[in-house]
């Protein structure tokens, strides 16, 4: 399955705020590959966590699953566990591509997709929830009740895996991390114009927290332990456990 190149912001002005519409869906996989540092490595690390902590045939839900890249790779890496995977997203355009990708890349019948509002999630006895670069798009006021709902839906001992773009409390260090990230994107073919235009489009839509803020959000919901298992400058991944 071929993927289209991300050229959405090779223009002199931003036509609209960032939205997960069909224009974005068509280039989303290329956007991930070129915009998220160590994206594939983080998915592989998540697979190791799930393999070590979950029992066979448990339910794993990927919230904000987009085009299903993470879910399909996890299904292939964890075939021996017999997990039931569910991808949930609010964008039907994303889900259409996810379903096609699942049929194309795996012969398993244990992957399903559902169009839902993740802030109203209710999936009792789930073994693990995954939120890869999803919470940052949820309005900050809605984040605590969402995390509380996930905590309630997990079975005792279940996992919440959270990957996010983050900010640093120290302004100088934060600026340094952003500059390093921009160089990362330039090395992958994005121009300064594209980087600036996309940042403008995402303003007030992608609202990052610090690692400390995300960790506090999880602890306040009852998760313990809460620990960072990956960080690359202003990107981080956290695993949180619901006490058994």
N, CA, C and O of each residue as an XYZ file, in Angstrom:
976
protein
N       0.856     -1.188      0.000
C       0.000      0.000      0.000
C       0.887      1.232      0.000
O       1.641      1.447      0.949
N       0.814      2.038     -1.038
C       1.650      3.225     -1.139
C       1.086      4.347     -0.291
O      -0.110      4.370      0.002
N       1.945      5.282      0.107
C       1.489      6.419      0.879
C       1.865      7.699      0.152
O       2.930      7.784     -0.460
N       0.984      8.699      0.220
C       1.214      9.976     -0.433
C       2.149     10.826      0.408
O       2.151     10.721      1.634
N       2.943     11.667     -0.237
C       3.865     12.554      0.462
C       3.113     13.731      1.064
O       2.155     14.242      0.484
N       3.569     14.147      2.241
C       2.947     15.270      2.938
C       3.436     16.577      2.325
O       4.570     16.998      2.555
N       2.564     17.212      1.541
C       2.883     18.512      0.946
C       1.799     19.536      1.288
O       1.613     20.525      0.580
N       1.087     19.277      2.390
C      -0.051     20.127      2.729
C       0.333     21.580      2.956
O      -0.456     22.488      2.695
N       1.551     21.795      3.445
C       1.934     23.158      3.822
C       2.996     23.753      2.910
O       3.736     24.650      3.314
N       3.071     23.256      1.684
C       3.935     23.877      0.679
C       3.147     24.969     -0.040
O       3.005     24.954     -1.262
N       2.645     25.903      0.738
C       1.836     27.006      0.214
C       2.232     28.270      0.947
O       2.949     28.223      1.946
N       1.761     29.400      0.445
C       2.124     30.687      1.032
C       1.237     31.089      2.200
O       1.551     32.035      2.922
N       0.125     30.374      2.391
C      -0.748     30.660      3.520
C      -1.420     29.378      3.959
O      -1.557     28.437      3.176
N      -1.836     29.342      5.206
C      -2.495     28.153      5.732
C      -3.974     28.237      5.405
O      -4.647     29.163      5.856
N      -4.504     27.282      4.621
C      -5.897     27.375      4.202
C      -6.899     27.165      5.330
O      -8.028     27.648      5.248
N      -6.502     26.450      6.384
C      -7.429     26.134      7.471
C      -6.652     25.628      8.656
O      -5.490     25.239      8.531
N      -7.302     25.632      9.832
C      -6.683     25.018     10.989
C      -6.534     23.521     10.750
O      -7.257     22.924      9.953
N      -5.579     22.932     11.462
C      -5.331     21.506     11.308
C      -6.573     20.712     11.704
O      -7.190     20.968     12.737
N      -6.925     19.747     10.863
C      -8.080     18.896     11.134
C      -7.801     17.524     10.526
O      -7.103     17.415      9.518
N      -8.352     16.476     11.144
C      -8.119     15.121     10.641
C      -9.140     14.799      9.549
O      -9.952     13.883      9.682
N      -9.074     15.577      8.469
C      -9.989     15.393      7.352
C      -9.334     14.533      6.276
O      -8.233     14.020      6.470
N     -10.016     14.377      5.138
C      -9.511     13.494      4.088
C      -8.188     13.975      3.510
O      -7.361     13.158      3.103
N      -7.972     15.294      3.467
C      -6.697     15.811      2.949
C      -5.548     15.354      3.837
O      -4.488     14.968      3.345
N      -5.766     15.400      5.150
C      -4.738     14.965      6.092
C      -4.589     13.443      6.059
O      -3.473     12.928      6.124
N      -5.699     12.730      5.960
C      -5.653     11.262      5.943
C      -4.765     10.751      4.822
O      -4.000      9.807      5.019
N      -4.855     11.356      3.660
C      -4.099     10.892      2.497
C      -2.588     10.951      2.705
O      -1.849     10.168      2.109
N      -2.130     11.871      3.545
C      -0.677     12.035      3.743
C      -0.260     11.695      5.170
O       0.895     11.900      5.546
N      -1.194     11.176      5.967
C      -0.947     11.048      7.402
C       0.222     10.126      7.716
O       1.030     10.446      8.588
N       0.335      8.997      7.035
C       1.422      8.059      7.337
C       2.781      8.676      7.038
O       3.731      8.482      7.797
N       2.882      9.415      5.940
C       4.130     10.106      5.624
C       4.417     11.189      6.668
O       5.565     11.402      7.058
N       3.356     11.868      7.114
C       3.498     12.892      8.138
C       4.058     12.293      9.427
O       4.932     12.886     10.059
N       3.560     11.125      9.817
C       4.060     10.455     11.013
C       5.535     10.098     10.876
O       6.340     10.384     11.763
N       5.876      9.478      9.766
C       7.247      9.036      9.555
C       8.240     10.193      9.618
O       9.364     10.029     10.095
N       7.824     11.360      9.139
C       8.736     12.496      9.048
C       8.615     13.486     10.202
O       9.433     14.397     10.328
N       7.591     13.310     11.050
C       7.335     14.297     12.101
C       7.489     13.763     13.519
O       7.686     14.547     14.447
N       7.403     12.448     13.709
C       7.466     11.876     15.053
C       8.775     11.121     15.225
O       8.959     10.069     14.614
N       9.692     11.635     16.045
C      10.980     10.952     16.244
C      10.806      9.560     16.845
O      10.062      9.375     17.808
N      11.498      8.592     16.264
C      11.537      7.217     16.770
C      10.136      6.604     16.890
O       9.856      5.845     17.818
N       9.279      6.944     15.953
C       7.891      6.477     16.010
C       7.816      4.949     15.998
O       7.125      4.360     16.830
N       8.506      4.316     15.084
C       8.467      2.850     14.999
C       9.093      2.197     16.223
O       8.624      1.157     16.686
N      10.154      2.808     16.746
C      10.813      2.255     17.924
C       9.912      2.331     19.154
O       9.931      1.430     19.993
N       9.130      3.392     19.263
C       8.202      3.517     20.384
C       7.122      2.442     20.308
O       6.761      1.859     21.331
N       6.604      2.172     19.112
C       5.604      1.111     18.959
C       6.203     -0.232     19.375
O       5.551     -1.016     20.063
N       7.445     -0.497     18.958
C       8.098     -1.760     19.326
C       8.291     -1.849     20.838
O       8.151     -2.927     21.415
N       8.609     -0.729     21.483
C       8.767     -0.722     22.938
C       7.429     -0.978     23.627
O       7.373     -1.692     24.628
N       6.360     -0.402     23.099
C       5.024     -0.644     23.651
C       4.671     -2.120     23.545
O       4.095     -2.695     24.469
N       5.015     -2.732     22.419
C       4.753     -4.162     22.246
C       5.437     -4.979     23.335
O       4.855     -5.935     23.848
N       6.656     -4.616     23.691
C       7.369     -5.344     24.741
C       6.678     -5.186     26.097
O       6.601     -6.140     26.871
N       6.178     -3.987     26.382
C       5.461     -3.763     27.638
C       4.184     -4.602     27.697
O       3.891     -5.236     28.710
N       3.431     -4.595     26.597
C       2.186     -5.354     26.560
C       2.453     -6.852     26.677
O       1.719     -7.571     27.355
N       3.490     -7.306     26.021
C       3.843     -8.722     26.054
C       4.191     -9.162     27.476
O       3.826    -10.257     27.904
N       4.901     -8.295     28.199
C       5.370     -8.655     29.535
C       4.274     -8.577     30.595
O       4.305     -9.337     31.563
N       3.307     -7.674     30.434
C       2.373     -7.382     31.525
C       0.956     -7.881     31.312
O       0.186     -7.941     32.270
N       0.585     -8.238     30.097
C      -0.789     -8.659     29.829
C      -0.877    -10.163     29.614
O       0.066    -10.801     29.146
N      -2.036    -10.712     29.969
C      -2.291    -12.126     29.751
C      -2.784    -12.353     28.315
O      -3.233    -11.420     27.648
N      -2.694    -13.579     27.862
C      -3.168    -13.919     26.524
C      -4.636    -13.533     26.349
O      -5.436    -13.612     27.282
N      -4.961    -13.117     25.139
C      -6.338    -12.849     24.699
C      -6.996    -11.641     25.367
O      -8.217    -11.495     25.299
N      -6.219    -10.782     26.005
C      -6.809     -9.575     26.592
C      -7.161     -8.552     25.512
O      -6.705     -8.640     24.372
N      -7.990     -7.577     25.907
C      -8.416     -6.507     25.004
C      -7.464     -5.322     25.115
O      -7.148     -4.873     26.217
N      -7.010     -4.819     23.971
C      -6.168     -3.628     23.899
C      -6.875     -2.609     23.025
O      -7.256     -2.915     21.895
N      -7.053     -1.399     23.537
C      -7.726     -0.335     22.794
C      -6.740      0.778     22.465
O      -6.061      1.303     23.347
N      -6.673      1.128     21.193
C      -5.842      2.233     20.728
C      -6.764      3.433     20.500
O      -7.573      3.430     19.572
N      -6.640      4.450     21.341
C      -7.520      5.614     21.290
C      -6.898      6.698     20.420
O      -5.772      7.135     20.656
N      -7.649      7.122     19.414
C      -7.081      8.012     18.418
C      -6.179      7.212     17.494
O      -5.047      7.604     17.211
N      -6.706      6.076     17.027
C      -5.885      5.112     16.273
C      -5.491      5.609     14.889
O      -4.593      5.045     14.263
N      -6.159      6.671     14.398
C      -5.849      7.247     13.082
C      -5.935      6.181     11.992
O      -6.949      5.491     11.889
N      -4.889      6.033     11.175
C      -4.943      5.092     10.062
C      -4.539      3.670     10.449
O      -4.342      2.822      9.579
N      -4.415      3.409     11.748
C      -4.182      2.050     12.213
C      -2.751      1.570     12.184
O      -2.503      0.382     12.392
N      -1.790      2.459     11.930
C      -0.389      2.044     11.823
C       0.088      1.331     13.080
O       0.654      0.241     13.001
N      -0.141      1.948     14.251
C       0.315      1.350     15.506
C      -0.362      0.015     15.757
O       0.288     -0.960     16.133
N      -1.669     -0.024     15.549
C      -2.437     -1.222     15.869
C      -2.028     -2.407     15.002
O      -1.893     -3.527     15.495
N      -1.835     -2.160     13.722
C      -1.440     -3.233     12.814
C      -0.058     -3.772     13.183
O       0.167     -4.982     13.177
N       0.871     -2.858     13.505
C       2.204     -3.323     13.879
C       2.166     -4.101     15.189
O       2.836     -5.125     15.317
N       1.392     -3.631     16.160
C       1.281     -4.350     17.429
C       0.678     -5.733     17.219
O       1.119     -6.707     17.830
N      -0.325     -5.818     16.360
C      -0.954     -7.112     16.089
C       0.043     -8.091     15.490
O       0.017     -9.283     15.799
N       0.913     -7.590     14.639
C       1.907     -8.473     14.019
C       2.986     -8.873     15.012
O       3.416    -10.027     15.028
N       3.434     -7.923     15.851
C       4.484     -8.213     16.819
C       3.997     -9.134     17.940
O       4.782     -9.885     18.519
N       2.689     -9.070     18.243
C       2.145     -9.792     19.385
C       1.187    -10.906     18.968
O       0.284    -11.272     19.720
N       1.387    -11.431     17.785
C       0.514    -12.479     17.257
C       0.407    -13.660     18.229
O      -0.651    -14.277     18.353
N       1.508    -13.963     18.913
C       1.542    -15.128     19.798
C       0.673    -14.981     21.038
O       0.393    -15.972     21.713
N       0.234    -13.745     21.355
C      -0.557    -13.525     22.564
C      -2.058    -13.648     22.322
O      -2.825    -13.784     23.275
N      -2.480    -13.602     21.084
C      -3.903    -13.716     20.795
C      -4.733    -12.557     21.308
O      -5.912    -12.735     21.614
N      -4.145    -11.366     21.410
C      -4.869    -10.201     21.904
C      -6.007     -9.814     20.956
O      -5.956    -10.082     19.755
N      -7.029     -9.183     21.522
C      -8.096     -8.584     20.721
C      -7.839     -7.077     20.668
O      -7.839     -6.408     21.702
N      -7.621     -6.550     19.473
C      -7.270     -5.144     19.291
C      -8.471     -4.354     18.782
O      -9.163     -4.780     17.858
N      -8.707     -3.198     19.397
C      -9.755     -2.300     18.945
C      -9.167     -0.911     18.738
O      -8.568     -0.336     19.646
N      -9.343     -0.383     17.541
C      -8.923      0.978     17.247
C     -10.120      1.909     17.292
O     -11.142      1.637     16.662
N     -10.003      2.999     18.028
C     -11.110      3.939     18.189
C     -10.668      5.319     17.736
O      -9.612      5.808     18.136
N     -11.481      5.938     16.902
C     -11.168      7.275     16.406
C     -12.486      7.996     16.089
O     -13.509      7.361     15.833
N     -12.438      9.322     16.111
C     -13.644     10.100     15.785
C     -13.747     10.400     14.298
O     -14.791     10.848     13.825
N     -12.657     10.152     13.548
C     -12.621     10.460     12.116
C     -12.931      9.220     11.289
O     -12.158      8.262     11.286
N     -14.055      9.235     10.591
C     -14.416      8.095      9.747
C     -13.439      7.944      8.585
O     -13.176      6.830      8.133
N     -12.899      9.070      8.100
C     -11.915      8.996      7.018
C     -10.670      8.240      7.469
O     -10.124      7.439      6.710
N     -10.216      8.487      8.701
C      -9.083      7.751      9.244
C      -9.412      6.265      9.353
O      -8.596      5.414      8.998
N     -10.604      5.960      9.843
C     -10.977      4.570     10.074
C     -11.114      3.787      8.772
O     -10.805      2.596      8.728
N     -11.573      4.446      7.721
C     -11.664      3.780      6.422
C     -10.296      3.286      5.979
O     -10.153      2.164      5.493
N      -9.295      4.139      6.153
C      -7.941      3.738      5.764
C      -7.387      2.678      6.717
O      -6.660      1.778      6.296
N      -7.734      2.788      7.999
C      -7.270      1.804      8.984
C      -7.805      0.416      8.665
O      -7.070     -0.569      8.737
N      -9.075      0.337      8.315
C      -9.660     -0.972      7.980
C      -9.001     -1.574      6.745
O      -8.731     -2.774      6.698
N      -8.749     -0.747      5.764
C      -8.084     -1.218      4.551
C      -6.674     -1.705      4.870
O      -6.239     -2.744      4.375
N      -5.972     -0.948      5.695
C      -4.606     -1.317      6.065
C      -4.585     -2.630      6.840
O      -3.707     -3.466      6.624
N      -5.550     -2.815      7.744
C      -5.603     -4.052      8.522
C      -5.812     -5.260      7.617
O      -5.202     -6.309      7.825
N      -6.668     -5.115      6.620
C      -6.900     -6.222      5.675
C      -5.676     -6.480      4.808
O      -5.394     -7.621      4.442
N      -4.963     -5.430      4.486
C      -3.837     -5.527      3.565
C      -2.594     -6.110      4.237
O      -1.855     -6.883      3.626
N      -2.366     -5.733      5.507
C      -1.106     -6.056      6.163
C      -1.155     -7.218      7.146
O      -0.106     -7.689      7.586
N      -2.322     -7.681      7.494
C      -2.370     -8.782      8.444
C      -3.509     -9.725      8.081
O      -4.537     -9.304      7.551
N      -3.312    -10.999      8.372
C      -4.340    -11.986      8.080
C      -5.165    -12.314      9.321
O      -5.964    -13.251      9.318
N      -4.964    -11.541     10.371
C      -5.677    -11.821     11.613
C      -7.080    -11.238     11.578
O      -7.340    -10.247     10.895
N      -7.977    -11.868     12.322
C      -9.347    -11.369     12.416
C      -9.640    -10.790     13.794
O     -10.799    -10.639     14.180
N      -8.570    -10.466     14.539
C      -8.772     -9.958     15.901
C      -8.552     -8.445     15.988
O      -8.271     -7.926     17.068
N      -8.678     -7.738     14.869
C      -8.583     -6.278     14.853
C      -9.927     -5.712     14.423
O     -10.475     -6.102     13.392
N     -10.450     -4.792     15.221
C     -11.698     -4.116     14.870
C     -11.524     -2.619     15.076
O     -10.605     -2.171     15.761
N     -12.426     -1.857     14.470
C     -12.358     -0.399     14.565
C     -13.746      0.155     14.853
O     -14.756     -0.405     14.428
N     -13.778      1.276     15.588
C     -15.056      1.886     15.940
C     -14.920      3.401     15.928
O     -13.924      3.955     16.394
N     -15.929      4.056     15.392
C     -15.970      5.515     15.411
C     -16.668      5.953     16.694
O     -17.872      5.749     16.855
N     -15.911      6.550     17.599
C     -16.444      6.979     18.885
C     -15.747      8.251     19.350
O     -14.653      8.582     18.891
N     -16.391      8.947     20.254
C     -15.786     10.058     20.977
C     -15.033      9.461     22.155
O     -15.649      8.928     23.079
N     -13.708      9.545     22.132
C     -12.934      8.869     23.176
C     -13.144      9.495     24.553
O     -12.872      8.849     25.565
N     -13.625     10.745     24.613
C     -13.872     11.355     25.919
C     -15.072     10.726     26.626
O     -15.288     10.956     27.816
N     -15.845      9.935     25.892
C     -16.999      9.240     26.486
C     -16.757      7.733     26.524
O     -17.707      6.951     26.563
N     -15.503      7.331     26.512
C     -15.155      5.919     26.417
C     -15.700      5.116     27.598
O     -15.699      5.586     28.736
N     -16.160      3.913     27.315
C     -16.643      2.997     28.351
C     -16.361      1.576     27.875
O     -17.184      0.967     27.191
N     -15.201      1.057     28.240
C     -14.786     -0.284     27.809
C     -14.325     -1.083     29.036
O     -13.122     -1.232     29.254
N     -15.250     -1.590     29.822
C     -14.881     -2.290     31.064
C     -13.950     -3.471     30.819
O     -14.028     -4.150     29.795
N     -13.063     -3.698     31.795
C     -12.153     -4.853     31.817
C     -11.157     -4.858     30.661
O     -10.691     -5.919     30.246
N     -10.833     -3.684     30.146
C      -9.791     -3.580     29.130
C      -8.429     -3.859     29.761
O      -8.170     -3.454     30.895
N      -7.564     -4.551     29.026
C      -6.231     -4.852     29.540
C      -5.277     -3.685     29.418
O      -4.439     -3.464     30.292
N      -5.404     -2.931     28.324
C      -4.509     -1.788     28.109
C      -5.159     -0.784     27.170
O      -5.819     -1.151     26.198
N      -4.959      0.480     27.480
C      -5.296      1.568     26.582
C      -4.001      2.191     26.073
O      -3.048      2.377     26.829
N      -3.981      2.510     24.787
C      -2.840      3.194     24.180
C      -3.318      4.528     23.641
O      -4.326      4.598     22.939
N      -2.592      5.583     23.971
C      -2.877      6.909     23.424
C      -1.572      7.479     22.880
O      -0.805      8.107     23.610
N      -1.331      7.256     21.604
C      -0.116      7.757     20.976
C      -0.384      9.098     20.318
O      -1.016      9.173     19.264
N       0.110     10.167     20.958
C       0.009     11.529     20.415
C      -1.450     11.909     20.168
O      -1.793     12.503     19.146
N      -2.300     11.548     21.133
C      -3.735     11.801     21.052
C      -4.209     12.779     22.123
O      -4.985     13.689     21.834
N      -3.746     12.594     23.355
C      -4.216     13.431     24.461
C      -3.942     14.908     24.209
O      -4.698     15.767     24.662
N      -2.862     15.208     23.487
C      -2.486     16.604     23.212
C      -3.524     17.340     22.375
O      -3.521     18.570     22.331
N      -4.411     16.602     21.709
C      -5.473     17.210     20.913
C      -6.791     17.336     21.687
O      -7.758     17.900     21.176
N      -6.827     16.815     22.906
C      -8.007     16.919     23.758
C      -7.924     18.213     24.561
O      -6.863     18.541     25.093
N      -9.022     18.946     24.656
C      -9.034     20.184     25.431
C      -8.555     19.905     26.853
O      -9.001     18.934     27.464
N      -7.661     20.726     27.394
C      -7.097     20.455     28.728
C      -8.131     20.197     29.811
O      -7.905     19.347     30.672
N      -9.263     20.904     29.799
C     -10.286     20.703     30.824
C     -10.921     19.314     30.745
O     -11.447     18.811     31.738
N     -10.871     18.702     29.573
C     -11.471     17.385     29.398
C     -10.501     16.247     29.702
O     -10.907     15.087     29.757
N      -9.244     16.562     29.896
C      -8.250     15.509     30.099
C      -8.400     14.771     31.430
O      -8.363     13.540     31.434
N      -8.570     15.468     32.568
C      -8.728     14.727     33.829
C      -9.907     13.764     33.830
O      -9.734     12.613     34.231
N     -11.117     14.183     33.394
C     -12.214     13.200     33.379
C     -11.985     12.055     32.401
O     -12.439     10.936     32.643
N     -11.283     12.320     31.291
C     -10.973     11.238     30.350
C     -10.045     10.216     30.989
O     -10.288      9.012     30.901
N      -8.987     10.689     31.630
C      -8.051      9.769     32.285
C      -8.759      8.986     33.385
O      -8.477      7.804     33.586
N      -9.678      9.639     34.099
C     -10.439      8.942     35.134
C     -11.307      7.837     34.526
O     -11.428      6.756     35.103
N     -11.907      8.101     33.373
C     -12.726      7.089     32.694
C     -11.865      5.900     32.267
O     -12.286      4.750     32.386
N     -10.666      6.181     31.772
C      -9.775      5.104     31.364
C      -9.370      4.257     32.566
O      -9.323      3.029     32.494
N      -9.079      4.936     33.666
C      -8.724      4.212     34.897
C      -9.860      3.274     35.305
O      -9.624      2.112     35.638
N     -11.083      3.781     35.278
C     -12.238      2.970     35.678
C     -12.466      1.795     34.723
O     -12.923      0.733     35.146
N     -12.148      1.983     33.432
C     -12.392      0.941     32.440
C     -11.331     -0.154     32.440
O     -11.595     -1.267     31.985
N     -10.147      0.143     32.940
C      -9.088     -0.867     32.969
C      -9.365     -1.922     34.031
O      -9.933     -1.624     35.082
N      -8.965     -3.143     33.753
C      -9.028     -4.171     34.787
C      -7.870     -3.909     35.760
O      -6.880     -3.294     35.365
N      -7.967     -4.358     37.017
C      -6.864     -4.169     37.963
C      -5.553     -4.719     37.386
O      -5.509     -5.844     36.889
N      -4.505     -3.927     37.458
C      -3.225     -4.312     36.891
C      -3.065     -3.920     35.436
O      -2.009     -4.153     34.848
N      -4.106     -3.324     34.837
C      -4.038     -2.914     33.436
C      -3.142     -1.703     33.215
O      -2.758     -1.013     34.159
N      -2.818     -1.459     31.944
C      -1.865     -0.407     31.587
C      -2.517      0.694     30.771
O      -3.415      0.449     29.965
N      -2.046      1.913     30.998
C      -2.313      3.031     30.101
C      -0.965      3.497     29.571
O      -0.085      3.875     30.343
N      -0.807      3.470     28.254
C       0.433      3.913     27.621
C       0.148      5.226     26.911
O      -0.753      5.313     26.076
N       0.921      6.240     27.253
C       0.688      7.596     26.757
C       1.949      8.124     26.090
O       3.002      8.211     26.723
N       1.845      8.478     24.807
C       2.945      9.131     24.092
C       2.489     10.529     23.694
O       1.381     10.708     23.189
N       3.352     11.519     23.924
C       2.954     12.905     23.710
C       4.132     13.772     23.277
O       5.288     13.492     23.596
N       3.808     14.821     22.548
C       4.735     15.931     22.402
C       4.660     16.727     23.694
O       3.565     16.964     24.203
N       5.796     17.146     24.236
C       5.794     17.785     25.550
C       6.507     19.135     25.511
O       7.205     19.470     24.554
N       6.307     19.887     26.574
C       7.017     21.155     26.748
C       7.898     21.049     27.976
O       7.670     20.212     28.850
N       8.912     21.910     28.035
C       9.795     21.973     29.184
C       9.457     23.201     30.025
O       9.213     24.272     29.469
N       9.436     23.072     31.342
C       9.158     24.232     32.193
C      10.174     25.352     32.012
O       9.827     26.530     32.106
N      11.429     24.991     31.754
C      12.471     26.001     31.540
C      12.374     26.539     30.114
O      12.496     25.776     29.157
N      12.157     27.841     29.966
C      11.900     28.428     28.654
C      13.085     28.281     27.706
O      12.903     28.005     26.520
N      14.298     28.463     28.224
C      15.479     28.359     27.359
C      15.658     26.936     26.861
O      15.936     26.710     25.683
N      15.498     25.977     27.765
C      15.629     24.573     27.368
C      14.508     24.185     26.417
O      14.730     23.424     25.475
N      13.320     24.697     26.651
C      12.196     24.406     25.776
C      12.471     24.899     24.362
O      12.192     24.199     23.388
N      13.020     26.109     24.253
C      13.359     26.666     22.936
C      14.425     25.816     22.255
O      14.353     25.583     21.048
N      15.408     25.352     23.014
C      16.454     24.497     22.446
C      15.862     23.215     21.889
O      16.212     22.793     20.787
N      14.958     22.587     22.655
C      14.328     21.349     22.199
C      13.530     21.577     20.916
O      13.568     20.753     20.002
N      12.817     22.682     20.851
C      12.031     22.990     19.653
C      12.941     23.177     18.446
O      12.633     22.694     17.356
N      14.053     23.871     18.630
C      14.997     24.082     17.523
C      15.588     22.757     17.047
O      15.749     22.544     15.846
N      15.910     21.868     17.986
C      16.432     20.550     17.611
C      15.367     19.761     16.833
O      15.676     19.081     15.855
N      14.129     19.864     17.280
C      13.045     19.177     16.586
C      12.842     19.737     15.181
O      12.602     18.974     14.246
N      12.934     21.035     15.019
C      12.791     21.631     13.688
C      13.905     21.153     12.754
O      13.668     20.917     11.569
N      15.109     21.012     13.287
C      16.204     20.471     12.463
C      15.907     19.022     12.069
O      16.194     18.605     10.947
N      15.334     18.269     12.994
C      14.923     16.892     12.702
C      13.978     16.875     11.498
O      14.144     16.053     10.596
N      12.996     17.766     11.476
C      12.024     17.805     10.386
C      12.670     18.278      9.085
O      12.339     17.776      8.010
N      13.582     19.232      9.178
C      14.276     19.699      7.975
C      15.107     18.581      7.360
O      15.185     18.462      6.137
N      15.723     17.768      8.198
C      16.522     16.650      7.703
C      15.661     15.620      6.984
O      16.170     14.809      6.211
N      14.362     15.655      7.239
C      13.433     14.727      6.588
C      12.645     15.390      5.472
O      11.615     14.877      5.035
N      13.132     16.526      5.016
C      12.600     17.109      3.799
C      11.611     18.241      3.950
O      11.163     18.796      2.946
N      11.251     18.605      5.181
C      10.341     19.736      5.366
C      11.115     21.048      5.254
O      12.224     21.176      5.774
N      10.523     22.004      4.579
C      11.141     23.326      4.471
C      10.788     24.159      5.700
O       9.888     23.809      6.464
N      11.513     25.268      5.881
C      11.206     26.170      6.986
C       9.781     26.714      6.863
O       9.093     26.903      7.866
N       9.345     26.962      5.632
C       7.991     27.449      5.405
C       6.966     26.416      5.851
O       6.003     26.756      6.538
N       7.163     25.155      5.467
C       6.229     24.108      5.855
C       6.157     23.958      7.374
O       5.074     23.809      7.941
N       7.315     23.998      8.025
C       7.359     23.865      9.479
C       6.601     25.010     10.146
O       5.827     24.794     11.079
N       6.832     26.224      9.660
C       6.164     27.392     10.242
C       4.662     27.354      9.999
O       3.880     27.668     10.897
N       4.249     26.969      8.783
C       2.828     26.944      8.462
C       2.092     25.860      9.247
O       0.968     26.073      9.701
N       2.718     24.715      9.405
C       2.060     23.661     10.173
C       1.953     24.067     11.636
O       0.935     23.811     12.278
N       2.982     24.690     12.158
C       2.923     25.142     13.545
C       1.789     26.148     13.735
O       1.094     26.128     14.751
N       1.613     27.023     12.753
C       0.514     27.992     12.813
C      -0.837     27.284     12.776
O      -1.757     27.650     13.507
N      -0.951     26.268     11.921
C      -2.215     25.541     11.793
C      -2.570     24.794     13.067
O      -3.746     24.619     13.386
N      -1.536     24.348     13.804
C      -1.762     23.561     15.018
C      -1.940     24.421     16.267
O      -2.300     23.907     17.325
N      -1.692     25.718     16.152
C      -1.780     26.586     17.314
C      -3.187     26.530     17.926
O      -4.193     26.658     17.228
N      -3.224     26.337     19.241
C      -4.474     26.234     19.999
C      -5.276     24.971     19.690
O      -6.397     24.811     20.174
N      -4.707     24.076     18.887
C      -5.344     22.785     18.606
C      -4.540     21.671     19.267
O      -5.105     20.811     19.942
N      -3.232     21.685     19.075
C      -2.331     20.781     19.788
C      -1.776     21.554     20.984
O      -0.999     22.494     20.817
N      -2.177     21.154     22.180
C      -1.768     21.849     23.401
C      -0.979     20.874     24.268
O      -1.572     20.062     24.978
N       0.341     20.943     24.220
C       1.161     19.970     24.963
C       1.288     20.325     26.439
O       1.266     21.498     26.812
N       1.419     19.306     27.266
C       1.755     19.438     28.677
C       3.221     19.062     28.856
O       3.848     18.528     27.941
N       3.755     19.338     30.020
C       5.084     18.841     30.368
C       4.970     17.385     30.817
O       3.875     16.897     31.097
N       6.102     16.702     30.882
C       6.103     15.327     31.395
C       5.547     15.306     32.812
O       4.782     14.412     33.175
N       5.940     16.302     33.613
C       5.479     16.366     34.999
C       3.956     16.543     35.070
O       3.296     15.929     35.907
N       3.408     17.382     34.192
C       1.959     17.600     34.185
C       1.207     16.338     33.763
O       0.190     15.984     34.358
N       1.712     15.672     32.741
C       1.070     14.427     32.312
C       1.149     13.357     33.397
O       0.184     12.631     33.635
N       2.301     13.265     34.049
C       2.463     12.273     35.117
C       1.531     12.575     36.279
O       0.939     11.661     36.852
N       1.397     13.853     36.633
C       0.497     14.233     37.724
C      -0.949     13.909     37.371
O      -1.722     13.474     38.225
N      -1.309     14.124     36.111
C      -2.659     13.800     35.642
C      -2.962     12.325     35.867
O      -4.056     11.965     36.300
N      -2.001     11.493     35.573
C      -2.171     10.046     35.722
C      -2.208      9.645     37.198
O      -3.040      8.833     37.603
N      -1.320     10.205     37.984
C      -1.287      9.863     39.408
C      -2.562     10.323     40.115
O      -3.081      9.618     40.981
N      -3.061     11.488     39.752
C      -4.275     12.003     40.377
C      -5.485     11.110     40.099
O      -6.434     11.077     40.882
N      -5.440     10.387     38.977
C      -6.530      9.458     38.649
C      -6.414      8.146     39.414
O      -7.362      7.362     39.450
N      -5.248      7.903     40.030
C      -5.056      6.684     40.812
C      -3.984      5.752     40.290
O      -3.674      4.749     40.932
N      -3.407      6.067     39.127
C      -2.380      5.194     38.557
C      -1.112      5.215     39.400
O      -0.666      6.273     39.845
N      -0.546      4.054     39.611
C       0.758      3.932     40.251
C       1.299      2.519     40.011
O       0.582      1.547     40.248
N       2.531      2.386     39.554
C       3.470      3.452     39.255
C       3.162      4.159     37.933
O       2.413      3.671     37.088
N       3.780      5.333     37.802
C       3.743      6.108     36.563
C       5.183      6.419     36.205
O       5.887      7.073     36.975
N       5.630      5.958     35.041
C       7.047      6.131     34.718
C       7.254      6.390     33.236
O       6.519      5.870     32.397
N       8.260      7.195     32.919
C       8.626      7.474     31.538
C       9.526      6.356     31.023
O      10.537      6.039     31.649
N       9.168      5.753     29.884
C      10.010      4.699     29.320
C      10.704      5.129     28.033
O      11.511      4.379     27.483
N      10.393      6.336     27.548
C      11.081      6.864     26.368
C      11.021      8.383     26.398
O       9.994      8.966     26.746
N      12.140      9.027     26.027
C      12.127     10.471     25.811
C      13.160     10.839     24.764
O      14.298     10.371     24.798
N      12.742     11.688     23.832
C      13.647     12.308     22.862
C      13.304     13.801     22.852
O      12.338     14.222     22.216
N      14.110     14.591     23.566
C      13.882     16.030     23.665
C      12.423     16.319     24.016
O      12.006     16.021     25.135
N      11.632     16.887     23.104
C      10.262     17.265     23.468
C       9.218     16.224     23.051
O       8.084     16.573     22.725
N       9.604     14.956     23.065
C       8.672     13.850     22.863
C       8.911     12.817     23.965
O      10.055     12.517     24.307
N       7.839     12.286     24.508
C       8.007     11.316     25.597
C       6.884     10.293     25.600
O       5.797     10.535     25.074
N       7.169      9.148     26.201
C       6.182      8.076     26.363
C       6.192      7.617     27.809
O       7.247      7.428     28.413
N       4.986      7.441     28.355
C       4.793      7.096     29.758
C       3.947      5.828     29.848
O       3.019      5.637     29.062
N       4.266      4.980     30.794
C       3.393      3.840     31.097
C       2.877      4.023     32.529
O       3.640      4.308     33.452
N       1.555      3.850     32.684
C       0.903      3.985     33.989
C       0.132      2.701     34.281
O      -0.487      2.123     33.388
N       0.175      2.269     35.512
C      -0.435      0.994     35.903
C      -1.579      1.244     36.873
O      -1.438      2.018     37.819
N      -2.710      0.589     36.640
C      -3.803      0.593     37.605
C      -3.475     -0.465     38.665
O      -3.301     -1.636     38.327
N      -3.389     -0.078     39.913
C      -2.996     -1.063     40.948
C      -3.890     -2.290     40.947
O      -5.105     -2.197     40.770
N      -3.275     -3.418     41.144
C      -4.023     -4.687     41.163
C      -4.857     -4.774     42.436
O      -5.560     -5.762     42.647
